[in-house]
Amino acid sequence: MTQASDLLSSVFGFSAFRPGQAEIVNAVRAGENTLAIMPTGGGKSLCFQLPALCREGVTVVISPLIALMRDQVRALREAGVVAGALTSGNTEEETDDVFAALNDGSMKLLYMAPERLASGGTERLLRQAGVTMIAVDEAHCVSQWGHDFRPDYLRIGALRQALDVPLAAFTATADEETRAEIVQRLFDGVAPRLFMGGFDRPNIHLAFAPKNGPRKQILSYADARRGQSGIVYCSSRAKTADLAAALRAERHSACHYHGAMDPDERREVERRFSQEDGLIVCATVAFGMGVDKPDIRWVAHADLPKSIESYYQEIGRAGRDGAPAETLTLYGPDDIRLRRTQIDEGLAPSERKGADHGRLNALLGLAEALGCRRQRLLAYFGEDSAPCGNCDLCDKAPEIFDGTTAVRMGLSAILRTEEYFGAGHLIDILLGNRTDKVAARGHDKLPTFGVGTKYSKGQWQAIFRQMMGRDLVRPDPERHGALRMTEGARPILRGEATIELRRDVIKAAQSARSAVKAMVSEEDAPLLSALKAKRRALAEAQRVPAFVIFADRTLVEMAERRPTSLDQMAGITGVGAKKLERYGATFLEVITGEAAAPMHPARRKLAGRDAGALFDALQEAQLGLARGPDGIDKPLSCTTSTLRWIAERRPDSLDALEHAPGMDAQRAARFGPAFLELLQSA
């Protein structure tokens, strides 16, 4: 380690390694395949930059954000290291400098985004450059974003095999499932050397709060920390600009940032944040990884993050200097609905969606924890901890009560409806609301009908939310959001275990109102998400906008009316004959969960019309008379075109019937009386 220690001091200016760094540096320098999970601010980048200087050849670094790459390249160059990046944000001069350094052999670290791996010439370029190691920064992207956001991360494993070089992967957060996926995708299932650097950031104060006028809550939080650098994470681009304007109106120095901004505008925000004191940036999650600012004093979430991993990454940008820092995360029912919808509308396979619902459950469990948040957070990552004394629940313990009876009621309703319904329908049963849906399924006859009137609808929503937060139930993507019990629920249902719930959360829900008008009811929302996911997949395959397949209002009507046949599907607004032919069976399968029965094209043209039902009746009558009334005559039949003509024109006599195309006297004699009887009754 002598060379590494010397370089640590002479190049990077550090007198000693941080805890855990030396072991990782030694393994990476020796060429071992390595997976290192280190907390934000733990010095991950040094663990691949320093070994790159100790090794022969070039280390290629796959990194997700241009800002992150530019910051690291700039810092390395200032330290005297020949480093460069090939990104879409390069000037022509910057790109020329990179290729010059590659050609003369002086380049040590080459940064590139995963999207560049899709280029056919990238592998050849890296071979010619003499790449001897691959480093992957933010390796959780392989799992967390791989299916939707950054699919090119999935090419890295193939690149490692093609170049036959060691790979070192780094991330600040990865639960056991994510670690397994990283190993499978990057290391072809062969376990690398694993380093777990610990997840505790004891200097960061953790706090959650239910939304109650969220703009006012954020403004008050920022006002109490006036003059301190902070980040406010928002779930939408529009909200970033709106909140930044509100903060400026309160005389804060604030700006906004999101991925759709002009690149020059984004760079200006990054420059200001790194250089100005006391600037607040309202941003989507596109902001943060590229800004290595040690004195961010607070991070607030105006909306619930997507998972504990995302939450941990984002709050980890506060207090990287080790000094005290604070966090606040606001959440509400609309946030949870949004996150569920994002999972359901994604293109990931069902098992992945189920796992993502489990991750969201874990975050809800953290939001509505009964005790120390840090204990719960670290337990999620497999670490034990004593109560931290540095979170809102350690500051003031929540009011809790024995919620076993309420939870058993909820579980019983799920079990007695065979785990086929979402929370909205279950709450109607528990409250004794005899809705059309409840009555149609006979659920008003269940023993659980009306047993839960002690609580309001909002309070039952809070109870089900806490049940999900304790991972007792999960939405089932295969059943459009129907709640299914996990194994952890069964001891409670059997009376073998008890459970405590937070009373303060349930009290707060008594008068809560949704701030967002949903497109459909809570019960129909998961099906709408599934229909949108199918539409998205078809649109991407055809390279057309989603509305070309079906408009939103068409999918909303499908989710609400739930057609079970092509005839019913043809009655949906926006489903014309051509779209019924192209997409009807596909969307029907999403709704019913099974493939639609094949339909002859001639019959499909009558779908949704009275003539369609008449066609079916004529076809059935013809089948019964195919060998005559006694079943011994020569087989006869009419073509589907003939049946369609009769169903549409409705002749009213045997003479008129004989004029049907394909109909003759023999067929008219055999089928005519039966057909005329059907026509007259129709």
N, C-alpha and C positions, 0 to 999 in steps of 0.2 A: 504493500500500500504506500511505499515511500513516494513513488512518482505521483500518485493520486493526492497524497497529503501536501506535496510541494505545490501541485497545481491548484489545490483548494485555496492555498494562501496566495500564490503569486498571480493567479488569473482571476479568481473569484473574490479574493479579499477576506476569506473566513479563516479564523484561527483553528477551528475545530468543526467536526461534523455535528449536525443535530442528531438526536437519538434515532437510531435505526438507519441513518443514511449510509454509514460506512459499510455495513453488511450488504446492502443493496448495490452500492457502487462496486464492491469487490466481485459480486456475482455477475453483474452486467459486464464488467471489464474482462472477466474470465470467459465470456461468451456463452453463459448459461441462459437458456430461455427463462424469462423472469416475469412474474406478475406481482407488482407492488401496489398495495392499497394503503395510501397515506392521507392523513387529513389535509384539507386545504390550508396552505401556509406551512406545510411540513417539509417543503423543499423537494418536490417531485422532480422538477426540471433539472436540478443539479445531478440527480441520480442517473440521467442518461447523457447530460452534457459533459460531465467530467469523464466518464468512461470513454466517450467518443474521442476525447483528446488523448487518452492513453492508448487507444487502439490504432492500428493501421487502417487506411482507407477512409471511406465516407460513411457516416451514419445518416440514414434518411429518417426524418421525423414526420410521422403522419399526425396532423393536428386539425381540429375542426373549425377554427375561426381564423380569418385573415388577421384580425387585430392581435390575437394571441401570438401568431407567428411573427408578425412585425415587431412586437414588443420584445420577444425573446431574441430575434436576430439583432435588433438594435443594441440590446444589452450585451450580447456576445461580442459584437464588433467593437463596442466601446471598451471591452475587456481584452481586445487584441486577438480574438478568435475569428478565423475566416468562416463565416456562416452566411447562408443566403436562403431565400424563399422563392419558390415558383408559384405565384398566385395570380388570380385574375385581376388583382389590384396593382400589380407591378407596372412601373413605367418601362418603356423600351430599354432605357439605360440600365435599370436595375436587373432586367432579364439578361442583358448582354454581360453584365458583371458576373452574374451567377454562372453562365456558361463558360466564361473566361476562366473562372476559378476551378470549374470542373475539368476543363481541358488542361490546365497547367498543374493539376494535382494538388492545389493548395486547399481546396474546400474540405472542411471537416464535418460540418453539420448542414444538411440540406433539408429544408422544411417544405412540405407540400400538403395540400388538402386531399382528403380521400377521393374526391371527384376526379382528380387527375389520374387516378389508377384506371379509370375507364378508357383512357387513351391508349391505343394500341402501341404507341411508341414509348410509353413510360418505362416498361420493363427493360427494353433495349437501352434506353438512356441510363438507367440505374446500373445495368451490367457494365456499360462502357465507363461509367463514372467510378467503378470500383467500390460499390457499396458493400460493406462488410457487416452491417448491423441495421436492424429496423427498430425504431422506437415508436410506440403508439401512445400519444397523450390523450387523456380523456377516453380511456378504453371502454368505459361503460357505454359509450355510443354504439358499440357493436350490438349490445343487447337492447338498451333503452330506446335508442333511436333507429336501430338498424332496419326495422320493417317499414318505416314511413319516412323518417326525416333524412337520414344519411345512409341510404342503402349501399353506397360505395365502400363503407367501412367493412362490408362483408367480403370485399375483394382482397383484404390484407393477408388473410391466411394463405390464399393461393399465391400471392406475391412472395411470401416467406418461403414457401415450398419451391417456387421457381428459381429464386436467387440462392436457396440453400444457405441462409445466413441465420444467426440467432435473432430472436425478437424479445424486446423488453416492453411490457405493457404497463401503463400507469393510470391510476384513477384515484379520486378522493373518496369514492363511495361505491360499494358493490355488495349487495346481500349475497347469500349463498347461491341462490338461483342465477343471479347475474354473473357471479364468478364462474359457475359451471358453463354458462353460455359463452363467456369470453374464452375459456379453455377450449371449448368445442370449436369455435369459429376461428380463433387466432392460432391455436396450437394443435389443431386436428385431433383434439381429445386427449392428447398426451400431457399430463399435468406438468406445468413448469415449476420452477422454484417459486414458492409463494411467500411473500412478506406482508404481514398485516401490521401496519404501523400504529394502530390504535385510532379511535374516532373521537375521543373526548377533546372538546375545546372549552376548558373550564372558564375561560375569560368571557365567554359569550352568555349573556342572560337570555333565556328562552321565555317567550310568552305567546299565548293565543288568546283571541277574543272573538265571540260571535259578532257578526256585523249588526250594527245599530246606527245607521247613518254613516256609512264607511268613509265618505269624503271628509266629513267632520272629524272622524276618528283619526284619519291620516294627518289632517292639518294640525290637530291638537298634538299628536305624537311628534311631528316635525317641529312644532313651535316650542315644545319642551326641550328640544335639542338644537335650538337655533344656533347657527354658526358651525355646526358639525357636518362633516361629509357623510352623506347617506345615499342609499339606493331604495327606491320604491318599486317593487316588481308588480306588474299588472298582467292580466290575462289577455288583453286586447291592445292593438296598436292605438285605437282611438282613445282608450282610457289613459295611455301614457301622456298624450298631448293635453288632454283635459285636466289631469291632475297637476301636470307641470304648470299650466296656466293658473290654476287655483293657488298653487304655492307661490308663484310670482306675485299674484294679487295680494298675498299676505306678506310681501316683502322678503321672501326667501330667494336666494340665488338658485334657480332650478331650470332644468331643460329636460327634453325627452329623447328617447332612443328606441328604435325598433328596426327589424331586418329589412323593411321595405323602403327605408330612407335612402336618399342619395348617398353614395359612398363617401363623398367629400363631407357631407353633413355629419355622417357617423364618425369619421375621423376627427372632425372638429370637436364633437362631444367627448370622444375619448381623450383628446389632447387637453381639453378644459378640465376634465375630471382628474386627470393625472397631475395637473399643474396648479389648479385653483384650490384654495382652502374653502371648506364649507359649502361646496356645490352639491345639490341634490339632483340625482338623475332618476326620472321615472321611466321605466324600461320594461320591455318584454325580456324573456330569458335569453334573448340573443346577446344581451349585455352582461358583462361581468368576467367571463373567462379570459378575455383579452386585456383586462386592466389589472395590473399588479400593483395596486395601491395599498400600502400597509395600514394606513390610518383611517379606514372607513369605520366610523364609530357606530353606525346603526344600519340595519336592513329591515325594511317593512314589506310585508306582502299584502297588497290591497285585495288580493284574491287567493284562494287556496291553491297551493302548488299541485302538481300532478301526482307526486309520490313522495315518500320519505327521502328517497335518494335525491330527488330534485330539491326538496326542502333543505337537505343537509348541504348540498353543493352551494345553494344560493345564500344561505345564512353564513356559510364559511368564508364569504368575501368580507365579512366584518372582522375587525380586530386581528388582522394578520400580524400586527406588531406585538401581539401578546397583551396589550393593554385592554382594559374593560371595554366591552362593546355590548350593544343591545339589539334584540330582534322583537318584532311583533308580527303575528300572522292573523289576518282577519279571515273568517270563513262564514258561510251561510248555506242554506239549502240550494240556492241557485248555483253556487260554486260546485257543489257536489253533483248536481244534475248535469252541469256543463262537463265536468271531468268524466262522468259515466258515459255521456254522449260521445265524447272524444274517443273513448276506448271502443265503444260499440260501432262507431262509424269508421274506425280504422280498418286496414286491410290485413291485419295480422290474423293468423289462424285462431280457432276458438280456444285452444288450450292456452295460447298466449294472452288472449283477452281475459280469460279466467284468472290468470296469474296477475295481470294488471289490475283487475278488480280487487284482488287480494292485497296488492300494494297500496291501492287507494284506501282500502279498509284499514291498513296499518297506519296510514296518515290520519284517518279519522280517529283511530284509537289514541294517537298522540294528541290530537286537538282536544279530545274530551277525556283525557287521562284522569284517573282518580288520585294519583300521587305524582311525585317528582317526574317532570318531563324528561330530564336528562337520563334518569334510570330507564325509562321506556325507550328513548331514542337509542341509547347504547345497547340495550337488550336486543333491539331489532338487528343490530350489526354483530350480535353474538358476544357482547362485552357486559360484564357485571359492574355495577356501580352502587355506591351508597347514595342516599339523598344528597343532592348537590348544594342546596342552599342558594342557588343562583338561577331560579326560575320562578314564574309567577305562582305556581302551585306550592312551592316551598315557602314563598313569601306569605301566602295565605291559602290554607287548605280549603278545597271545595266542599260544599255540602253534599253528602251522599246518603243513600238509603238502600234498604234491601229491596231490590227490584226483581227478585226471583219470580214472584207471582205474575207480574206484568210480562216478563220475558217468556214464561211458560205459555201464557195466553197467545203471544205472538207466534211462538214455535208451534203450538197446537194448530193455529189457523193455517200455518204453512203446511204442516203435515196432513191435515184433513182435506186440504185442497190439492194434495198430491204434488206440491212444489211446482205448480204451474202458473202462479200469479205473483204480481209485484206488490209493493207495499200499499199502493192506493186501494186495490181491491181488498187486500187483507184488512186494512183499516176500516173499510166499509162494513166488512163482516163483523169485526170486533165492536164497532159502534152500533151495529144493528140497523145500518142503512140499507133498506130493501131497494137497491137500484135495479134497473132492468137487467144488468149483467149478473148481479147477485141472484135475482129471482130466476133468470133463465137457466142457471146452472144448479139450482136447488140449494144454494149455499145459505139461504135463509133458514134451512132446516138443520143446519149443523149445530152441535152442542156449543160451539164457540160464538154463535151468532148473538151479538148484543152483550157479551160478557165484559166488554172493556169500556163501558160508558163512564167510568171514573175519570178517564182522561179525554181530552179534546183531540181533534184530528191533528193539530199541530204538535201536541204532546206525544201522541203515538208516533208521529214522524220522528221526533227526537229519540223516542225509545228504540225504534227500528234503526236509527242512525247509530245509536250506541251499541246495538246488537251487531251491526256491521263493523263498527270500530273495534269490537272485541273478537271479530272474525268468527262469530257464531253463524252468520248467514252471508252468502255472496250472491250477487246477481248472476244468472246463468245466461251467457250469450246465446247458447243454442235455443233457449226458450224466451228470447226477447226480454231479458231482464227479470224473469221470474226468480224469486228468492229460493235458494236451496240451502239446506242446513249443512254445516260442516260437522266433522266428528266432535268438535269441541262443544257443540250444542246438546248432544245426546244425553250426557250426564245430568244436565239441568232439566231437560224434558222428563227424564226418568225419576227425578227427585233425588238424585245422588249428589248434587252439588247446588250451591246457591250462588247468587251473583249480586254485586252492588252496582248501582247506577248513580249518576250525578243528578241531584234534585235541582240544582241551580240551572242546568241546561234545559230541563223539562219545564221549569217555571218560565224561563225566558221564551220558550216556544209557544206558550199559551196565547200570546197576542201577536206572534210573529206573522208577517205577511210577506209573500213573495214579491220581490221588487221587479221581477221580469215576467212578462206575459209569455207563456210558452206557446209554441205552435200547436201542440196537442196536449191532451191530458197527461198527467204523470204516468198513468197506466199504459198509454199508447206510445210514449216517448221511446222506449227501447226498440219497439218494432219500427218506428220511423227511422231510428238510427241504423237498424239493419238494412232497411230499404235504401237509405242513402249510401251505405257502404257498398251495396250491390251496384247502385247507379254509378258510384265513383269508379269501381273496378271496370265496368263496361265502358265508361267514358275514357278512362286512361288507355284501355286496350285499343279503342278506336281513334284516340287522339282528338277528341272533340270535347267541347264544354259539357258539363254535367246536365245542363238544362235541355240539351239536344235530345237526351234520352227521355227524361220526364221532368216537368217543372215541379218545384217544391209542393205546390198546391195539389198536384196529382198524387204525390207520395203521402201527403197528409191525409187525403181522402182514402187511400189504400189502408193506411194505419188505423183510421177510425172505423171504416166499414168492414175491413178484413174479408175481402171476397174469398170464396172457397172454390170457385170454378171459373173457367174462362168466360162463361156467360155473365157471371157477376163482375168479373174484371172488365168486361167490355162496357159496363155501365158506369165506370169511373171516369170522371171528367179528365179529358186529355189523353185517353186511351182510344185512339182511332184504330181502324182496321189494320193498317200497316204496322203500327206499334204493338197491337195485340199479337199479330203474327210473329214479330221479331222478339218481343220482350215479355209477352203475357205469361207464358209458362214459367219463365225464369223468376219473375217477381212473385208469381203465385207460389212457387216453391219456398221462397223466403217466408211468406206469410203462413203457409200451412205446414211447412217442415217436411214435405214430401213432394215427389215429382208429380206434376199434373198428368192425368190420363191423356194419351195422344188423341188428337182430334183431326179428322179429315179436313183438308183445306176448304172443301165446299161447305162443310158444316161450320168451320170457323168464321166464314164470311157472314154467317147468320148469328154469331155470338151476341148475346145481349138483346136480341130481338124476339118478339113473339114467334116469328117464323122458326127460330132455333128450336124451341120446345116442340113445335109442331113437326119439324123435321125428325126429331128424336122419336116422336110417337109413330110417325109413318114408317120409320126404319124398323121399329120394334114390331109393328103390325106385319110388315113385309117378311120379317124373319119368321114369324109364326105361321105364315102362309106359304113359305118357300116351296114346300112339297104338297101344297093344296090343303084343304080343310081336314082331310083324313090322313095326311102325311105320307101318301103313297104315289103322288103324281110326280111328273118330271120337274126337276128343280127350275124355278124361275126367280128372277130378281130384277129390280130397277136400279139404274145407276144412281150414284149420289147426285149427279147433275139433274136427273129427272126428279128425284125427291126434293131437291132444293127448289126447282121450278114450281112444283106442286105446293110446297110450303109457302112460297112467296106469292103465287098467283091465286091460289085457293079456288080452283074450278068447282062449280056447284052442281055438275051433272056428269053422268058417265060419258056422254058425248063430248063434253068439254075436256074431261079427263083424258080421253083418247088422243086429244090434240097436243098433249104434253110431249116434249122432245124425248125420244126413246121409249115412249109408251105405244103399245099396239093393242089390237083387240084381245089377244090372248092374255096379256098382262092386265088389261082393264077388266077382263072378266074375273080373273083370279083376285086381284087386289082392290078393284074399284069399289065394291060395297063397303069394305072395311075403311078404305081411305076417305070415302065420302062421309061416313059416320064421324070420323075424327075431324074432318073439315067443318062439318055442321056444328059439332059440339064446341069447336074452337071459336 
